[in-house]
Amino acid sequence: MSLLITGGTGYIGSHTVVELLTLAETQDIVIVDDLSNSSTKVLEKMEQITNKTVTFIKADICDYETMNAVFSQHTIDSVIHFAGHKAVGESNEKPLSYYHNNVAGTLTLLQVMAEHQVKKLVFSSSATVYGDNVSPLNETMPTSATNPYGQTKLMVEHILFDLANSDSDWSI
């Protein structure tokens, strides 16, 4: 069984991969990343730190055919989803790009997961979904994103909430 990590060469994703690889019982890890915010040098660093290798696939999560192939070629049993555009300022300049990548990409990922009966997901959201609330933040606070990036994260949270409520097999 394999764990799929989308956006696994990004900052948070790569640190998560390193931590997971240091666990003795860690299953195989498959990383899907389009390298839009990272490079393959991160993979080399991960291997140097852990003395372990991961399967890397350069792909865009919006690409249904490629994502379907990933799930067909690897026995994925769970997903940690980090892939997404992440710059607040840029999201104000390119909102359509953010909605396409972050929301439509997640929908594609979820569709492929469902078709392959993979219903375990950890989603990397953002504190920006809490708008102007003051720290410390907690999940009972009201949400109110103030920029397109935050809106995309909040939309995905709503999608995941509805999905989990519609099918109790999903663990999100």
MDAnalysis code that builds the backbone (N, CA, C; Angstrom):
import MDAnalysis as mda
import numpy as np

u = mda.Universe.empty(516, n_residues=172, atom_resindex=np.repeat(np.arange(172), 3), trajectory=True)
u.add_TopologyAttr("name", ["N", "CA", "C"] * 172)
u.add_TopologyAttr("resid", np.arange(1, 173))
u.add_TopologyAttr("resname", ["MET", "SER", "LEU", "LEU", "ILE", "THR", "GLY", "GLY", "THR", "GLY", "TYR", "ILE", "GLY", "SER", "HIS", "THR", "VAL", "VAL", "GLU", "LEU", "LEU", "THR", "LEU", "ALA", "GLU", "THR", "GLN", "ASP", "ILE", "VAL", "ILE", "VAL", "ASP", "ASP", "LEU", "SER", "ASN", "SER", "SER", "THR", "LYS", "VAL", "LEU", "GLU", "LYS", "MET", "GLU", "GLN", "ILE", "THR", "ASN", "LYS", "THR", "VAL", "THR", "PHE", "ILE", "LYS", "ALA", "ASP", "ILE", "CYS", "ASP", "TYR", "GLU", "THR", "MET", "ASN", "ALA", "VAL", "PHE", "SER", "GLN", "HIS", "THR", "ILE", "ASP", "SER", "VAL", "ILE", "HIS", "PHE", "ALA", "GLY", "HIS", "LYS", "ALA", "VAL", "GLY", "GLU", "SER", "ASN", "GLU", "LYS", "PRO", "LEU", "SER", "TYR", "TYR", "HIS", "ASN", "ASN", "VAL", "ALA", "GLY", "THR", "LEU", "THR", "LEU", "LEU", "GLN", "VAL", "MET", "ALA", "GLU", "HIS", "GLN", "VAL", "LYS", "LYS", "LEU", "VAL", "PHE", "SER", "SER", "SER", "ALA", "THR", "VAL", "TYR", "GLY", "ASP", "ASN", "VAL", "SER", "PRO", "LEU", "ASN", "GLU", "THR", "MET", "PRO", "THR", "SER", "ALA", "THR", "ASN", "PRO", "TYR", "GLY", "GLN", "THR", "LYS", "LEU", "MET", "VAL", "GLU", "HIS", "ILE", "LEU", "PHE", "ASP", "LEU", "ALA", "ASN", "SER", "ASP", "SER", "ASP", "TRP", "SER", "ILE"])
u.atoms.positions = np.array([
    [0.835, -1.179, 0.000],
    [0.000, 0.000, 0.000],
    [0.880, 1.242, 0.000],
    [0.382, 2.294, -0.645],
    [1.158, 3.518, -0.771],
    [0.360, 4.718, -0.289],
    [1.093, 5.683, 0.179],
    [0.547, 6.971, 0.588],
    [0.883, 7.963, -0.514],
    [-0.129, 8.620, -1.062],
    [0.071, 9.641, -2.074],
    [0.159, 10.989, -1.392],
    [1.196, 11.754, -1.741],
    [1.322, 13.106, -1.220],
    [1.355, 14.050, -2.408],
    [0.282, 14.836, -2.551],
    [0.242, 15.839, -3.619],
    [0.983, 17.069, -3.120],
    [1.745, 17.693, -4.005],
    [2.530, 18.853, -3.584],
    [3.661, 18.468, -2.648],
    [4.153, 17.258, -2.797],
    [5.145, 16.720, -1.874],
    [6.541, 17.282, -1.991],
    [6.806, 18.109, -3.004],
    [8.121, 18.749, -3.070],
    [8.069, 20.206, -2.623],
    [6.896, 20.671, -2.233],
    [6.774, 22.019, -1.673],
    [7.306, 22.046, -0.255],
    [7.292, 23.207, 0.348],
    [7.901, 23.377, 1.668],
    [7.262, 22.460, 2.726],
    [5.969, 22.591, 2.927],
    [5.304, 21.781, 3.962],
    [5.268, 20.315, 3.539],
    [4.978, 20.070, 2.259],
    [4.919, 18.699, 1.763],
    [6.236, 17.968, 1.928],
    [7.342, 18.617, 1.574],
    [8.643, 17.947, 1.663],
    [9.029, 17.671, 3.112],
    [8.714, 18.594, 4.006],
    [9.010, 18.348, 5.418],
    [8.168, 17.193, 5.957],
    [6.936, 17.103, 5.511],
    [6.083, 15.985, 5.917],
    [6.649, 14.671, 5.392],
    [7.068, 14.654, 4.133],
    [7.650, 13.439, 3.550],
    [8.869, 13.005, 4.354],
    [9.755, 13.932, 4.683],
    [10.954, 13.587, 5.456],
    [10.555, 12.977, 6.793],
    [9.600, 13.589, 7.470],
    [9.161, 13.042, 8.769],
    [8.581, 11.639, 8.604],
    [7.768, 11.450, 7.577],
    [7.172, 10.133, 7.354],
    [8.227, 9.089, 7.008],
    [9.227, 9.483, 6.232],
    [10.280, 8.537, 5.851],
    [11.149, 8.128, 7.027],
    [11.202, 8.958, 8.065],
    [12.011, 8.598, 9.228],
    [11.301, 7.603, 10.142],
    [10.013, 7.409, 9.923],
    [9.277, 6.419, 10.704],
    [9.561, 5.029, 10.155],
    [9.930, 4.106, 11.001],
    [10.308, 2.761, 10.561],
    [9.180, 2.056, 9.816],
    [7.949, 2.286, 10.243],
    [6.821, 1.562, 9.650],
    [6.182, 2.283, 8.467],
    [6.810, 3.339, 7.992],
    [6.235, 4.110, 6.896],
    [6.050, 3.249, 5.662],
    [4.883, 3.369, 5.081],
    [4.598, 2.677, 3.834],
    [5.270, 3.393, 2.675],
    [5.140, 2.852, 1.483],
    [5.705, 3.511, 0.307],
    [5.032, 4.856, 0.102],
    [5.826, 5.819, -0.333],
    [5.309, 7.160, -0.578],
    [5.425, 7.476, -2.058],
    [4.321, 7.977, -2.612],
    [4.274, 8.443, -3.990],
    [3.996, 9.939, -3.939],
    [4.861, 10.715, -4.572],
    [4.676, 12.168, -4.617],
    [4.215, 12.555, -6.014],
    [3.150, 13.355, -6.062],
    [2.723, 13.995, -7.305],
    [2.873, 15.495, -7.105],
    [3.626, 16.111, -8.001],
    [3.859, 17.553, -7.906],
    [4.137, 18.066, -9.308],
    [3.630, 19.254, -9.626],
    [3.893, 19.827, -10.955],
    [5.150, 20.697, -10.968],
    [5.807, 20.802, -9.822],
    [7.055, 21.562, -9.663],
    [6.900, 23.055, -9.966],
    [5.679, 23.573, -9.876],
    [5.478, 25.001, -10.133],
    [6.038, 25.876, -9.014],
    [6.186, 25.323, -7.812],
    [6.740, 26.080, -6.686],
    [7.917, 25.365, -6.032],
    [8.565, 24.458, -6.762],
    [9.654, 23.678, -6.179],
    [10.506, 23.108, -7.312],
    [11.408, 22.209, -6.957],
    [12.240, 21.574, -7.986],
    [12.594, 20.167, -7.549],
    [13.151, 19.407, -8.478],
    [13.539, 18.032, -8.160],
    [14.730, 17.992, -7.201],
    [15.400, 19.116, -6.988],
    [16.491, 19.154, -6.010],
    [15.976, 18.817, -4.610],
    [14.706, 19.113, -4.367],
    [14.096, 18.787, -3.081],
    [14.092, 17.270, -2.881],
    [13.828, 16.525, -3.944],
    [13.840, 15.060, -3.849],
    [15.227, 14.561, -3.450],
    [16.255, 15.140, -4.047],
    [17.629, 14.757, -3.712],
    [17.914, 15.026, -2.236],
    [17.478, 16.165, -1.742],
    [17.684, 16.513, -0.329],
    [16.944, 15.533, 0.587],
    [15.706, 15.184, 0.217],
    [14.940, 14.235, 1.025],
    [15.676, 12.900, 1.120],
    [16.208, 12.443, -0.009],
    [16.924, 11.170, -0.027],
    [18.217, 11.252, 0.775],
    [18.906, 12.389, 0.715],
    [20.129, 12.565, 1.505],
    [19.825, 12.516, 2.997],
    [18.747, 13.166, 3.402],
    [18.390, 13.240, 4.821],
    [17.949, 11.882, 5.355],
    [17.194, 11.142, 4.560],
    [16.554, 9.920, 5.069],
    [17.204, 8.617, 4.593],
    [18.045, 8.681, 3.597],
    [18.593, 7.469, 2.969],
    [17.490, 6.577, 2.415],
    [16.381, 7.158, 2.049],
    [15.260, 6.429, 1.456],
    [14.830, 7.146, 0.191],
    [14.184, 6.406, -0.691],
    [13.694, 7.003, -1.927],
    [12.176, 7.014, -1.942],
    [11.652, 7.910, -2.731],
    [10.207, 7.972, -2.940],
    [9.953, 7.883, -4.441],
    [8.762, 7.496, -4.779],
    [8.350, 7.531, -6.176],
    [7.865, 8.940, -6.465],
    [8.415, 9.546, -7.514],
    [8.013, 10.897, -7.870],
    [7.400, 10.903, -9.262],
    [6.253, 11.581, -9.378],
    [5.577, 11.734, -10.656],
    [5.315, 13.223, -10.865],
    [5.908, 13.764, -11.920],
    [5.633, 15.167, -12.240],
    [4.286, 15.214, -12.936],
    [3.323, 15.822, -12.272],
    [1.967, 15.862, -12.820],
    [1.179, 16.979, -12.172],
    [0.173, 17.408, -12.883],
    [-0.764, 18.429, -12.419],
    [-2.003, 17.704, -11.900],
    [-2.415, 17.998, -10.675],
    [-3.584, 17.311, -10.119],
    [-4.865, 17.615, -10.885],
    [-4.852, 18.633, -11.712],
    [-6.020, 18.945, -12.544],
    [-6.158, 17.986, -13.719],
    [-5.124, 17.221, -14.019],
    [-5.090, 16.315, -15.167],
    [-5.697, 14.969, -14.775],
    [-6.977, 14.787, -15.094],
    [-7.694, 13.575, -14.708],
    [-6.998, 12.308, -15.199],
    [-6.614, 12.273, -16.464],
    [-6.013, 11.057, -17.034],
    [-4.744, 10.668, -16.285],
    [-3.887, 11.636, -16.024],
    [-2.640, 11.348, -15.318],
    [-2.914, 10.904, -13.894],
    [-3.814, 11.585, -13.215],
    [-4.125, 11.191, -11.837],
    [-4.749, 9.798, -11.798],
    [-5.590, 9.496, -12.749],
    [-6.171, 8.160, -12.822],
    [-5.071, 7.122, -13.027],
    [-4.099, 7.427, -13.871],
    [-2.982, 6.512, -14.110],
    [-2.164, 6.300, -12.839],
    [-1.960, 7.362, -12.067],
    [-1.223, 7.233, -10.808],
    [-1.921, 6.223, -9.904],
    [-3.224, 6.350, -9.775],
    [-3.976, 5.442, -8.906],
    [-4.050, 4.035, -9.492],
    [-4.019, 3.919, -10.795],
    [-4.046, 2.598, -11.434],
    [-2.705, 1.885, -11.310],
    [-1.620, 2.645, -11.343],
    [-0.276, 2.045, -11.326],
    [0.281, 1.832, -9.920],
    [-0.301, 2.473, -8.930],
    [0.165, 2.359, -7.546],
    [-1.020, 2.012, -6.665],
    [-0.790, 1.207, -5.678],
    [-1.863, 0.832, -4.764],
    [-1.958, 1.885, -3.670],
    [-2.620, 2.966, -4.003],
    [-2.770, 4.100, -3.075],
    [-3.881, 3.755, -2.084],
    [-3.609, 3.948, -0.796],
    [-4.674, 3.716, 0.189],
    [-5.063, 4.977, 0.948],
    [-4.243, 6.018, 0.850],
    [-4.590, 7.278, 1.493],
    [-3.804, 8.418, 0.837],
    [-4.294, 9.646, 1.066],
    [-3.727, 10.819, 0.406],
    [-3.541, 11.935, 1.428],
    [-2.396, 12.603, 1.333],
    [-2.201, 13.874, 2.021],
    [-2.101, 14.916, 0.918],
    [-3.010, 15.886, 0.949],
    [-3.170, 16.829, -0.160],
    [-2.630, 18.211, 0.199],
    [-1.413, 18.497, -0.315],
    [-0.778, 19.796, -0.131],
    [-0.798, 20.639, -1.403],
    [-1.038, 20.022, -2.555],
    [-0.900, 20.731, -3.837],
    [-1.862, 21.909, -3.906],
    [-1.324, 23.047, -4.299],
    [-2.164, 24.221, -4.471],
    [-1.327, 25.467, -4.613],
    [-1.880, 26.430, -5.321],
    [-1.253, 27.747, -5.364],
    [-1.440, 28.370, -3.992],
    [-0.468, 29.190, -3.556],
    [-0.466, 29.578, -2.147],
    [-0.140, 31.031, -1.828],
    [-0.032, 31.882, -2.791],
    [0.359, 33.270, -2.504],
    [-0.865, 34.183, -2.471],
    [-1.118, 34.772, -1.324],
    [-2.282, 35.629, -1.156],
    [-2.283, 36.770, -2.174],
    [-1.185, 37.487, -2.272],
    [-1.114, 38.623, -3.202],
    [-1.356, 38.200, -4.640],
    [-0.704, 37.127, -5.052],
    [-0.880, 36.635, -6.421],
    [-2.327, 36.202, -6.670],
    [-2.974, 35.677, -5.639],
    [-4.367, 35.242, -5.819],
    [-5.284, 36.410, -6.147],
    [-4.935, 37.601, -5.662],
    [-5.713, 38.797, -6.004],
    [-5.519, 39.198, -7.459],
    [-4.347, 38.905, -8.002],
    [-4.030, 39.240, -9.387],
    [-4.497, 38.174, -10.371],
    [-4.541, 36.913, -9.931],
    [-4.863, 35.779, -10.805],
    [-5.904, 34.869, -10.151],
    [-7.064, 35.403, -9.804],
    [-8.032, 34.582, -9.083],
    [-8.484, 33.344, -9.850],
    [-8.656, 33.460, -11.167],
    [-9.115, 32.293, -11.923],
    [-8.117, 31.144, -11.861],
    [-6.845, 31.472, -11.903],
    [-5.808, 30.446, -11.791],
    [-5.894, 29.740, -10.439],
    [-6.149, 30.506, -9.387],
    [-6.254, 29.923, -8.049],
    [-7.494, 29.043, -7.918],
    [-8.627, 29.508, -8.412],
    [-9.841, 28.694, -8.345],
    [-9.681, 27.423, -9.171],
    [-9.080, 27.552, -10.340],
    [-8.890, 26.371, -11.191],
    [-7.979, 25.351, -10.508],
    [-6.822, 25.795, -10.086],
    [-5.860, 24.863, -9.510],
    [-6.333, 24.313, -8.159],
    [-6.713, 25.184, -7.262],
    [-7.002, 24.747, -5.902],
    [-8.351, 24.066, -5.752],
    [-9.371, 24.559, -6.429],
    [-10.702, 23.961, -6.288],
    [-10.911, 22.863, -7.330],
    [-10.739, 23.191, -8.610],
    [-10.954, 22.177, -9.644],
    [-9.946, 21.043, -9.510],
    [-8.704, 21.363, -9.151],
    [-7.703, 20.310, -8.955],
    [-8.095, 19.365, -7.834],
    [-8.599, 19.923, -6.749],
    [-9.053, 19.073, -5.641],
    [-10.245, 18.232, -6.062],
    [-11.173, 18.808, -6.822],
    [-12.317, 18.029, -7.309],
    [-11.852, 16.861, -8.185],
    [-10.875, 17.108, -9.039],
    [-10.332, 16.023, -9.873],
    [-9.720, 14.945, -8.989],
    [-8.914, 15.357, -8.024],
    [-8.308, 14.399, -7.099],
    [-9.374, 13.577, -6.384],
    [-10.398, 14.229, -5.866],
    [-11.466, 13.527, -5.147],
    [-12.222, 12.562, -6.056],
    [-12.466, 12.979, -7.283],
    [-13.158, 12.108, -8.231],
    [-12.339, 10.846, -8.474],
    [-11.056, 10.997, -8.709],
    [-10.193, 9.840, -8.954],
    [-10.110, 8.966, -7.702],
    [-9.972, 9.601, -6.544],
    [-9.947, 8.833, -5.299],
    [-11.213, 7.990, -5.154],
    [-12.362, 8.604, -5.386],
    [-13.630, 7.883, -5.252],
    [-13.714, 6.714, -6.235],
    [-13.294, 6.955, -7.458],
    [-13.336, 5.884, -8.466],
    [-12.432, 4.720, -8.103],
    [-11.373, 4.983, -7.339],
    [-10.448, 3.925, -6.935],
    [-10.698, 3.476, -5.488],
    [-11.810, 3.885, -4.935],
    [-12.205, 3.509, -3.576],
    [-11.150, 3.870, -2.527],
    [-10.499, 5.013, -2.721],
    [-9.544, 5.544, -1.747],
    [-10.262, 6.684, -1.043],
    [-10.575, 6.478, 0.226],
    [-11.422, 7.436, 0.921],
    [-10.810, 7.939, 2.222],
    [-9.485, 8.000, 2.254],
    [-8.770, 8.559, 3.403],
    [-7.960, 9.745, 2.914],
    [-8.227, 10.918, 3.494],
    [-7.600, 12.145, 3.019],
    [-7.261, 13.067, 4.184],
    [-6.066, 13.625, 4.124],
    [-5.696, 14.743, 4.984],
    [-5.515, 15.929, 4.047],
    [-6.232, 17.008, 4.320],
    [-6.175, 18.207, 3.489],
    [-5.434, 19.309, 4.222],
    [-4.478, 19.899, 3.548],
    [-3.744, 21.029, 4.108],
    [-4.484, 22.313, 3.756],
    [-5.202, 22.826, 4.718],
    [-5.941, 24.063, 4.500],
    [-5.046, 25.240, 4.865],
    [-5.615, 26.286, 5.419],
    [-4.848, 27.483, 5.743],
    [-5.553, 28.271, 6.833],
    [-4.756, 28.913, 7.666],
    [-5.332, 29.784, 8.698],
    [-6.065, 30.959, 8.082],
    [-5.792, 31.248, 6.827],
    [-6.453, 32.385, 6.177],
    [-7.960, 32.189, 6.043],
    [-8.449, 30.956, 6.219],
    [-9.899, 30.739, 6.156],
    [-10.613, 31.381, 7.340],
    [-9.852, 31.773, 8.356],
    [-10.445, 32.417, 9.521],
    [-10.458, 33.934, 9.415],
    [-10.088, 34.445, 8.248],
    [-10.176, 35.883, 8.018],
    [-9.370, 36.690, 9.007],
    [-10.018, 37.670, 9.633],
    [-9.325, 38.587, 10.531],
    [-9.408, 38.175, 11.995],
    [-9.792, 36.928, 12.284],
    [-9.806, 36.465, 13.669],
    [-8.401, 36.549, 14.256],
    [-8.324, 36.727, 15.545],
    [-7.048, 36.883, 16.240],
    [-6.595, 35.527, 16.792],
    [-5.307, 35.283, 16.736],
    [-4.732, 34.041, 17.277],
    [-4.872, 34.027, 18.791],
    [-4.955, 32.886, 19.418],
    [-4.865, 31.575, 18.774],
    [-6.175, 31.202, 18.086],
    [-6.047, 30.583, 16.931],
    [-7.208, 30.167, 16.149],
    [-7.646, 28.774, 16.579],
    [-8.931, 28.481, 16.403],
    [-9.413, 27.113, 16.609],
    [-10.542, 26.838, 15.621],
    [-10.842, 25.586, 15.430],
    [-11.786, 25.187, 14.389],
    [-13.233, 25.550, 14.688],
    [-13.522, 26.073, 15.870],
    [-14.898, 26.484, 16.166],
    [-15.140, 27.945, 15.789],
    [-14.096, 28.647, 15.394],
    [-14.239, 30.052, 15.010],
    [-14.973, 30.167, 13.680],
    [-15.658, 31.272, 13.467],
    [-16.304, 31.470, 12.177],
    [-15.258, 31.660, 11.075],
    [-15.609, 31.215, 9.890],
    [-14.706, 31.360, 8.754],
    [-15.163, 32.526, 7.890],
    [-14.191, 33.212, 7.304],
    [-14.500, 34.355, 6.445],
    [-13.235, 34.750, 5.700],
    [-12.919, 34.028, 4.669],
    [-11.710, 34.321, 3.910],
    [-11.813, 35.693, 3.255],
    [-10.693, 36.395, 3.182],
    [-10.692, 37.768, 2.686],
    [-9.948, 37.938, 1.366],
    [-9.587, 36.836, 0.725],
    [-8.860, 36.907, -0.548],
    [-9.135, 35.623, -1.340],
    [-8.874, 35.617, -2.632],
    [-9.154, 34.428, -3.441],
    [-8.449, 33.163, -2.946],
    [-7.203, 33.282, -2.513],
    [-6.510, 32.099, -1.980],
    [-7.301, 31.502, -0.822],
    [-7.657, 32.335, 0.149],
    [-8.422, 31.857, 1.291],
    [-9.781, 31.315, 0.889],
    [-10.410, 31.966, -0.077],
    [-11.709, 31.473, -0.558],
    [-11.574, 30.072, -1.146],
    [-10.478, 29.820, -1.883],
    [-10.320, 28.477, -2.469],
    [-10.153, 27.432, -1.383],
    [-9.399, 27.749, -0.360],
    [-9.205, 26.797, 0.743],
    [-10.528, 26.557, 1.471],
    [-11.288, 27.630, 1.671],
    [-12.571, 27.510, 2.350],
    [-13.570, 26.719, 1.501],
    [-13.571, 26.966, 0.191],
    [-14.455, 26.194, -0.698],
    [-14.134, 24.703, -0.618],
    [-12.848, 24.385, -0.629],
    [-12.464, 22.970, -0.540],
    [-12.901, 22.394, 0.800],
    [-12.772, 23.160, 1.874],
    [-13.245, 22.665, 3.169],
    [-14.741, 22.351, 3.123],
    [-15.525, 23.214, 2.483],
    [-16.962, 22.966, 2.361],
    [-17.235, 21.716, 1.518],
    [-16.504, 21.569, 0.437],
    [-16.650, 20.379, -0.413],
    [-16.345, 19.120, 0.391],
    [-15.258, 19.140, 1.147],
    [-14.867, 17.970, 1.935],
    [-15.889, 17.674, 3.029],
    [-16.432, 18.717, 3.643],
    [-17.469, 18.542, 4.659],
    [-18.687, 17.852, 4.046],
    [-19.123, 18.342, 2.886],
    [-20.287, 17.749, 2.219],
    [-20.008, 16.313, 1.785],
    [-18.814, 16.056, 1.288],
    [-18.453, 14.708, 0.863],
    [-18.465, 13.742, 2.045],
    [-17.854, 14.141, 3.140],
    [-17.832, 13.283, 4.320],
    [-19.237, 13.033, 4.865],
    [-20.093, 14.056, 4.804],
    [-21.476, 13.872, 5.269],
    [-22.295, 12.987, 4.351],
    [-21.924, 12.940, 3.085],
    [-22.686, 12.140, 2.125],
    [-22.294, 10.668, 2.136],
    [-21.109, 10.355, 2.664],
    [-20.603, 8.977, 2.610],
    [-19.699, 8.765, 3.820],
    [-20.183, 8.001, 4.772],
    [-19.435, 7.804, 6.016],
    [-18.167, 6.980, 5.829],
    [-17.934, 6.418, 4.657],
    [-16.685, 5.705, 4.398],
    [-15.502, 6.655, 4.257],
    [-15.797, 7.921, 3.963],
    [-14.723, 8.900, 3.813],
    [-14.185, 9.268, 5.205],
    [-12.873, 9.283, 5.326],
    [-12.195, 9.756, 6.530],
    [-11.356, 10.946, 6.106],
    [-11.819, 12.138, 6.504],
    [-11.184, 13.375, 6.032],
    [-10.766, 14.200, 7.236],
])
